[in-house]
Each structure stands twice: as C-alpha cells, then as structure tokens.
Amino acid sequence: MRKPVEISDLDAGHPIAIQKETLHDQVANRIRDLIIEGYLEPGSRIDETKLVQQLGVSRTPFREALRTLAAEGLIVIRPSKGSIVRKLTREDVYSMLEVLAHLERLSGELACQRASDEEIDDLLKLHGEMLVLYEKRDRLPYYKLNQEFHSRLSELSGNETLLRHQGMIQAQLKRIRFIGNRKPEYWAKAVSEHNEMADALKARDGARLGEVMSRHLMNTWDRVKDIV
C-alpha cells in the first residue's frame, strides 16, 4: 500500500474546487475520498483548520459533512476533542464482512426473483462501465461504480430491511473494500468474480449469484487480513 501523502500535496497548495450548488455533498464526498484513498489515515485526527482551507469552504458545511460521515461510521466526532478517522479492528472487519456476505447472498437471490428485465439490463450496463475503467486501471472511479453496483443490486431485492443494513455496513467498509484491490492480482480476481455475477444475473440464477457474491465478500478478507 502506498504511503499516504499530505493533503497539501494533492493540489500544490491551491484550494480544491467544489461546486457551490451541492456544497454539503461535495465536501462530504471529498473527505470520504481522502479517507478511502488513505490520505486521512485510520485513527488520525482530522485537522479541521487545514481541511477547511484546502477545500475552500466555511466551517458550517464542513461540520455538516463530518456529521454525515460520522453517521456512515467513517469518522468519530469527539466533543471538545475534535474528530478522528474511525479505525476498525481486525474483529470489526471480519465480522462486518461475514454479515455483509450473507446479506449480499440474499440480495442476489431476491434480485433474480424480483427485478424486471430492464433493471437487470441497467445493472449489466453498469458492470460494463466497470470493465472499461478496469481496462484503464482507473481505480477510484472503478471502486465507486463497484459500490454502486452492490447498492443497486441490493435495491433490486425489494427488501428495505436488507437494503438498510447492507448500506450501513458497506459505508463503514469503504476503505477496506478499496484496499482489497491494491494489488493487480487481487483486482483481477475481483473483476473475475464480477464477471461471474454478470453471468448469473443474465441467467437469473439466484442461487449462483448469491454464492458468488458471498464468496466475493469473504475473499475480501483474505486480501486485507494482513494489513488491518
């Protein structure tokens, strides 16, 4: 895993451009990316003054974004002590992946039963877009589409309880899922598993899709267990 860089190294000291019309989301997305990519390391204190300056925003939308990320489980807000990036233990990571694997197995089975042909076609198009980014080795955009793929598949289950719990755990594992593809061979294996998912979707084979998705999640543990 590459060594995290200083925030100021990202933009040669210039404020990061943020579209004002979606200020809260833009700030939350930018901080989230810094956490996912490791620029803000697990367990580190968030330097509010520095980030506010780098992002070119006021403290109000910045703190609103922190509250959003705290609700996702990515940071911990400590009253009067500042915020820190949440650091998961090995036990946290394994238990979350274990539960998520079962949830995604069920989502795959239900999606094949309940989704319309058009919804499945749309998900397969998203898979195709992921493959294009993989060929370019454009890792962060690939990762974001990958997250969208899993979220949308869970939506196709038609089960709101499943969707809520899947979304909560997926949000907390964002950094872990990203570093799971840090090596070329890991990423290639994950893409191969996604190809299996696409084949199962096309065939509406829920049992097969559920098995692949469960295996895909637990394989993530094998890819990250030595560095968490």
C-alpha positions as CSV (number, residue, x, y, z in Angstrom):
1,M,0.0,0.0,0.0
2,R,1.4,3.4,-1.0
3,K,2.4,5.8,1.7
4,P,-0.3,8.4,2.4
5,V,0.6,11.9,1.3
6,E,0.0,15.3,2.9
7,I,-3.3,16.9,1.9
8,S,-1.3,19.9,0.6
9,D,0.5,17.6,-1.8
10,L,-2.7,16.9,-3.7
11,D,-3.1,20.3,-5.2
12,A,0.2,22.2,-4.7
13,G,-1.4,24.3,-2.0
14,H,-4.4,25.6,-4.0
15,P,-8.0,25.2,-2.7
16,I,-9.8,22.2,-4.1
17,A,-12.6,23.3,-6.4
18,I,-16.1,22.5,-5.1
19,Q,-19.3,23.2,-6.9
20,K,-21.4,25.5,-4.6
21,E,-24.8,24.2,-5.7
22,T,-24.1,20.9,-3.9
23,L,-21.8,22.1,-1.3
24,H,-22.6,19.7,1.5
25,D,-22.5,16.6,-0.7
26,Q,-19.3,17.8,-2.4
27,V,-17.5,18.4,0.9
28,A,-18.6,15.0,2.3
29,N,-17.6,13.3,-1.0
30,R,-14.2,14.9,-1.0
31,I,-13.4,14.0,2.7
32,R,-14.8,10.5,2.1
33,D,-12.4,10.0,-0.9
34,L,-9.5,11.2,1.3
35,I,-10.4,8.5,3.8
36,I,-10.9,5.8,1.2
37,E,-7.6,6.5,-0.5
38,G,-5.7,6.7,2.7
39,Y,-4.7,10.4,2.7
40,L,-6.6,10.6,6.0
41,E,-5.3,7.6,7.9
42,P,-7.4,5.4,10.2
43,G,-7.1,6.7,13.8
44,S,-5.7,10.1,12.7
45,R,-7.1,13.3,14.0
46,I,-8.9,15.4,11.3
47,D,-7.2,18.8,11.1
48,E,-10.3,20.9,10.6
49,T,-8.5,24.2,10.1
50,K,-6.3,22.8,7.4
51,L,-9.0,20.9,5.5
52,V,-11.4,23.9,5.6
53,Q,-8.7,25.9,3.9
54,Q,-7.8,23.2,1.4
55,L,-11.4,22.7,0.5
56,G,-12.1,26.4,0.3
57,V,-15.3,26.2,2.3
58,S,-16.6,27.6,5.6
59,R,-16.8,25.6,8.8
60,T,-20.6,25.2,8.7
61,P,-20.8,23.0,5.6
62,F,-17.6,21.3,6.7
63,R,-19.0,20.3,10.1
64,E,-22.3,19.2,8.4
65,A,-20.2,16.9,6.2
66,L,-18.4,15.5,9.2
67,R,-21.8,14.7,10.8
68,T,-22.8,12.8,7.6
69,L,-19.6,10.8,7.7
70,A,-20.0,10.1,11.4
71,A,-23.5,8.7,10.6
72,E,-21.9,6.5,8.0
73,G,-19.4,5.2,10.6
74,L,-16.3,6.6,8.8
75,I,-15.3,9.1,11.5
76,V,-15.8,9.6,15.2
77,I,-16.8,13.0,16.5
78,R,-15.4,13.6,20.0
79,P,-17.0,16.7,21.7
80,S,-14.3,19.3,22.6
81,K,-11.6,16.9,21.3
82,G,-12.1,17.0,17.5
83,S,-12.9,14.3,15.1
84,I,-10.8,11.2,14.1
85,V,-11.0,8.8,11.3
86,R,-12.5,5.6,12.6
87,K,-10.1,2.7,12.9
88,L,-11.6,-0.7,12.6
89,T,-10.1,-3.7,14.4
90,R,-9.5,-7.0,12.7
91,E,-12.5,-8.4,14.6
92,D,-14.6,-5.5,13.3
93,V,-13.6,-6.0,9.7
94,Y,-14.1,-9.8,9.7
95,S,-17.5,-9.7,11.5
96,M,-18.8,-7.0,9.1
97,L,-17.6,-8.9,6.0
98,E,-19.2,-12.0,7.4
99,V,-22.6,-10.4,7.9
100,L,-22.3,-8.5,4.6
101,A,-21.6,-11.7,2.7
102,H,-24.9,-13.2,4.0
103,L,-26.8,-10.1,3.2
104,E,-25.5,-9.9,-0.4
105,R,-26.1,-13.6,-0.9
106,L,-29.8,-12.9,-0.1
107,S,-29.9,-9.8,-2.2
108,G,-28.6,-11.8,-5.2
109,E,-31.2,-14.5,-4.7
110,L,-34.1,-12.0,-4.3
111,A,-32.9,-9.7,-7.2
112,C,-33.1,-12.6,-9.6
113,Q,-36.6,-13.3,-8.5
114,R,-38.0,-9.8,-8.3
115,A,-36.1,-7.5,-10.7
116,S,-37.5,-6.6,-14.0
117,D,-35.6,-7.3,-17.2
118,E,-34.9,-3.6,-17.7
119,E,-33.5,-3.3,-14.1
120,I,-31.2,-6.3,-14.7
121,D,-30.1,-4.8,-18.1
122,D,-29.3,-1.5,-16.4
123,L,-27.2,-3.3,-13.8
124,L,-25.3,-5.2,-16.5
125,K,-24.6,-1.9,-18.3
126,L,-23.1,-0.7,-15.0
127,H,-20.9,-3.8,-14.9
128,G,-19.8,-3.0,-18.5
129,E,-18.8,0.5,-17.4
130,M,-16.7,-1.0,-14.5
131,L,-14.9,-3.2,-17.0
132,V,-14.0,-0.1,-19.1
133,L,-12.5,1.5,-16.0
134,Y,-10.7,-1.7,-15.1
135,E,-9.0,-1.8,-18.6
136,K,-7.9,1.8,-17.9
137,R,-6.7,0.8,-14.4
138,D,-8.7,3.8,-13.1
139,R,-9.0,2.5,-9.6
140,L,-11.0,5.1,-7.6
141,P,-13.8,5.6,-10.3
142,Y,-13.9,1.8,-10.7
143,Y,-14.3,1.4,-7.0
144,K,-17.2,3.9,-6.8
145,L,-19.0,2.1,-9.6
146,N,-18.4,-1.1,-7.8
147,Q,-20.0,0.3,-4.7
148,E,-22.9,1.5,-6.8
149,F,-23.3,-2.0,-8.3
150,H,-23.6,-3.6,-5.0
151,S,-26.0,-1.0,-3.7
152,R,-28.2,-1.1,-6.7
153,L,-28.3,-4.9,-6.7
154,S,-29.5,-4.8,-3.0
155,E,-32.2,-2.3,-4.1
156,L,-33.4,-4.9,-6.6
157,S,-34.0,-7.3,-3.8
158,G,-37.1,-5.3,-2.9
159,N,-36.3,-5.8,0.8
160,E,-35.9,-2.5,2.7
161,T,-34.5,-4.1,5.8
162,L,-31.8,-5.8,3.8
163,L,-31.0,-2.6,1.9
164,R,-30.7,-0.6,5.1
165,H,-28.3,-3.0,6.8
166,Q,-26.3,-3.6,3.7
167,G,-25.9,0.1,3.2
168,M,-24.8,0.7,6.8
169,I,-22.1,-2.0,6.7
170,Q,-20.9,-1.1,3.2
171,A,-20.4,2.5,4.2
172,Q,-18.2,1.5,7.2
173,L,-16.1,-0.8,5.0
174,K,-15.4,1.7,2.2
175,R,-11.7,2.0,3.0
176,I,-11.3,-1.8,3.5
177,R,-13.0,-2.6,0.2
178,F,-10.8,-0.1,-1.6
179,I,-7.5,-1.5,-0.3
180,G,-8.7,-5.0,-1.1
181,N,-7.9,-4.3,-4.7
182,R,-4.5,-2.7,-4.0
183,K,-2.5,-5.5,-5.8
184,P,-3.0,-6.2,-9.5
185,E,-3.8,-9.9,-8.9
186,Y,-6.3,-9.0,-6.2
187,W,-8.1,-6.6,-8.5
188,A,-8.1,-9.1,-11.4
189,K,-9.6,-11.7,-9.2
190,A,-12.3,-9.4,-8.0
191,V,-13.2,-8.5,-11.6
192,S,-13.4,-12.2,-12.5
193,E,-15.9,-12.6,-9.7
194,H,-17.9,-9.7,-11.0
195,N,-18.0,-11.4,-14.4
196,E,-19.4,-14.4,-12.7
197,M,-22.1,-12.2,-11.1
198,A,-23.0,-10.8,-14.5
199,D,-23.4,-14.3,-16.0
200,A,-25.6,-15.3,-13.1
201,L,-27.7,-12.1,-13.5
202,K,-28.2,-12.8,-17.2
203,A,-29.4,-16.3,-16.4
204,R,-31.5,-15.1,-13.4
205,D,-29.7,-17.8,-11.4
206,G,-30.3,-16.5,-7.9
207,A,-28.5,-19.4,-6.1
208,R,-25.4,-19.0,-8.3
209,L,-25.4,-15.2,-7.9
210,G,-25.8,-15.4,-4.2
211,E,-22.9,-17.9,-3.9
212,V,-20.6,-15.7,-6.0
213,M,-21.5,-12.6,-4.0
214,S,-20.9,-14.3,-0.7
215,R,-17.6,-15.7,-1.9
216,H,-16.6,-12.3,-3.3
217,L,-17.1,-10.7,0.1
218,M,-15.2,-13.3,2.1
219,N,-12.4,-13.2,-0.4
220,T,-12.0,-9.6,0.5
221,W,-11.0,-10.7,4.0
222,D,-8.2,-12.8,2.5
223,R,-6.9,-9.7,0.6
224,V,-6.9,-7.4,3.6
225,K,-6.3,-9.5,6.7
226,D,-2.6,-8.9,6.8
227,I,-2.9,-5.1,6.8
228,V,-5.8,-4.4,9.1
